[in-house]
């Protein structure tokens, strides 16, 4: 069975179905990290395009402020995705300070934006793929299904007793796809280790 055929079977895709993908960026990023899967997003999008009437892939994430000096791995990923056919939906992170400890943390939840956009597009599609394990989306998925739209959820169940997918969301979905099942289809190949450079003293 080819990779495309295996992908079709895993997702239950039909070539005449209008399909949209929604990525809950931080949640899916954490799931990939837990599963130790480095997703090749270009390959993932190509497989979706070749399997159905694929319309668009939306990727939602909060971004550090433009004037922030803090390094964030989100920026290069966002740039890569925007140049490779993903529609980026972003907002600026808010910095929250704990007045007791003085510690700061960045906060930027995109659940509302995902919910609004999914409900708006539901009347125009047949199938929505949600890349998230957040249990807060269970009621949203149920509402989408009432409109006659199939919903597939992608996350990571895990083997350590700490699943990244909420059980009620997994049960609500029409189809659940685990990152373990996608590992061989969408993972980046292992990176070649860099050879150490020779040190040449100056002078």
C-alpha positions, 0 to 999 in steps of 0.5 A: 500500500502506498503512502497516499493510500495508507493516508486515505485509509487512516483519515477516511478521506473521499476524493469528492469531499470538500475538506478543511484542516484547522491546526491548534498550533500550541496544542499540536506542537506540544503533542508532536513534542510528546510523541517525538514526531517532527512533522513535515508540514509540506508533505502533510499538506500535499497528502491532504491535497492529493486525497480529497477536494482540499480547500485550505489549512489554517494554523492558529498561534499566538506570536511574541510582540514584534519588539520582543527580544525573546527567541521563539521557535514559533517565528521560523515555523510561522514563516515556513508555513505561510510560504508553504500554503498554510493560512496563518491566523495569529495574534500577539501574546500578552505578558502576564506578571505574577505580582507575588513572585515577579515571574512573567509568562506569555499567554495567547489562547486561540480557542475562540478564533478557531471556534468562530472560524470553524462554525462559519465555514461548516456550511460550505464543507463536508469534512473538517480535520482538527489537529488538537487534543483540547477537550474544550473543543468537544462541544464545538465538534458536536455543533459542527456535526449537527450541521452534517459535517464529519470531524476528524481529530488528530492528536496523541494518546500516548503510552505513559498515562499522560494522553495529549487528547481529552477522552471526551473529544476523542469519543465525540469525533467521527474519526480519531487519528493518532500521531503514532499512526502518522509517524511513518507518513509525515515525519521528517527524515532523521537529520544527519549529524554535523561533522565537527569543524577543524579548529585553525588557530589564528596567527 
